[in-house]
Amino acid sequence: MKPDERRERSLRPGRITRLVAQQKNPNRVSVFIDEAFAFGVHVDLIVEFGMHKGQALTVTVQEQMVAADRVRAARVVALAYLGYSPRTEREVRQKLIRSDFDEAVAEDTVVRLRELGYLDDAAYARSYVEARFRNKGYGPGRLRSDLMRRGIASALIDAALDEMIEQDDVLEAARRHAEKRWPRLAAEADPRKRRKKLSDYLVRRGFSFDIVRSVIDELENQHAS
């Protein structure tokens, strides 16, 4: 059972007798009900819920405040995580769960950040494809695999690949990789082994078998003439 769950189970109805700023974090306020500590929340929620000394609080209202505080805290963690680098929805969701937020809070946070434009898997996929293809020369297969591991939906990956990469560019990228790799295989006396090693390399870079076969045929013909 998580600390917040234990705390919510111990809540009791009563009247607020004290609202005290916490020493370690002045932005958080400890709420005392009938002179006993009940829970702590961010100061913004004190204002949002209109809390004041003498106010009667039901357990339901207290649970709502604790839940709202968890959601607020999750958004702070998520925004800080996004501040380092663009992220996918899955990556943010997993970060929150690793940070001890439950799945419902994590999902609520992801939905809200999507609505606010902080999360956009389609834009992430387009940016990732463009950058990795331009800078690394990765083929569509490698790009698809990488994006799937990050939780991008197949339809969004397809759209990004179709939009950002021309087939002729894919072929040219495979040629560049093959030509750069070929000298390293010069010591391989067996042509079949050399071909297989180059083929395996290009497939790992994300190029289809058809493109790999075409590029290697071209390269072998060039070196045979």
Buried (B, 14 or more C-beta within 10 A) or exposed (E): EEEBEEBBEEBEEBEBBBBEEEEEEEEBBBBBBEEEEBBBBBBEBBEEBEBEEEBEBEBEBBBBBBBBBBBBBBBEBBBEBBEEEEBBBBBBBBBBBEEEBBEEBBBBBBEBBBEEEBBBBBEBBBBBBBEBBEEEBBBBBBBBEBBEEBBBBEEBBEBBBEEBBEEEEBBEBBBEBBEEBBEEBEEBEEEEEBBEBBBEBBBEBBBBEEBBBBBBEBBBEEEEE
